[in-house]
Amino acid sequence: MPSALRIALEVSALAAFWGAGTVLSALLHVPIPGPVSGMALLLLALELRVVRAEWLEAGTDWLLRHMLLFFVPAAVGAVQYPELLGAEGLRVLAVVTASTVAVMVATGYAVECAVSCRRGGDR
């Protein structure tokens, strides 16, 4: 299968999980965002081996490679409000830095725990 078609199909499959999560959250009236529910559904499908990680590898690699493009609209929006960045710029920078570090630490810890649990560790 050509790589462009494969990537498109895999990204479409990921979008289907996102859409299914959105529908599920709406039907169950739970205060969980649809994309988070979709990720939970994908995790469940991966754990039950209904979906294999290899089936989505090219699409996820492509999305990760181009992730920076998803942040361009937010950056352009921030530049349109220089008064916010001027007056509150230091606070915004501190919050962004602290939240980035917190996400990195939490992700690293979660991955370590997942790897340890898979190997039968006591973490």
N, C-alpha and C positions, 0 to 999 in steps of 0.2 A: 504494500500500500504506500502511495506517495506520502512523504513526511508532512506536507502541508495539509493533506486530507486527514491524516492520522491526528495531527495536532487539533484540527478543527473538530473532529469527532470526540476527542478526549476532553477538550474544553467544553463542548456541548454536553457531555456526560456530567462534568462538574457543575455546569449551569443547571442541569436537570435536578441534581441534588439540592442546589440552592433554591430552585423553584419549589421542589417538594417540601423543603423545610419551611418556606414561606407559607405555603398552603396549609401545612400541618399546624404551624403556630396560629394561623388565622382560625382554623377549624376548632382547635382546642382552646382558643382564647387564653393562651399562656403569654406571660410578659417576657417571652424570649424572642429576640429578633429572628426572623426567618433564616438568614444566612447561618446563624449559630445552630439552629435546628437542623439545617441542611448538612453542616459539618458533622453533627452528631449522627445523622443518618448515614453519612459516608463512613464514619468511623465504625458504626455498627455493621455496615455491609463489608467493610474490610476485615473486621474481627470474625464475622461469620463466614468469611471467605466466599461471599457472593460476588464480590469484586476483588480482583487482585491488583496490588499496587502497580505492577508492571503495565497493566492496561491503561493507566493514567499518567505514566511517567513522562512521556513526551509533552503532553499538554501542561502538566504542572511545571516542568522545566521551562517551557516557553513562557508561562505566566510569571514565574519567578524572574526570568531574564528581563522581562519587560515591565516589572513592577514599578519602576521609577516613573513610567508614563502615567500611572494611575494617580500620582501625587502632583502632577503638573497643574490641574485645575485648582487644587487647594492653594498651591504656591502663588498662582496668578491672582486668586481671590485675596490673598493676604497682602500682596503688593498694592492692591487697589485701595488699601486703607493705611496709608503711611502714618496717620495720626495715632492709630492704635499701636503700631510698632514703635513709634517714637516715644510715646508716653508709657506704654506698658511693655516695651520690648524686652527689658531685662527679666521681668516676671514671666513673660511668655517663653523666653529662652530657658529659664530655670525649670519651668513646668515641663517643657518638651524634653529637656535633658534628663530630668528626674524620672519622667514616665518611660523614656526610652531605656534607661538603665534598669528600671523595675521590670519592664517586659523582658529584657534580655536575661536578667537573673531568674525570673520565674520560668521562662522557657527552658533555660539551661537546667534548672532544677527538675522540671517536669520530664525532660528528656532523660536525665540521669535516673530518675525514679522509674520511668518506663523501661529503660534498658536493664536496670537492676531487677525489676519485677519479672521481666522476661527470663532472666538468667536464674531466677529463684533466690535473689538476694533478700536481705531483710530491711531494705529501705522503705 
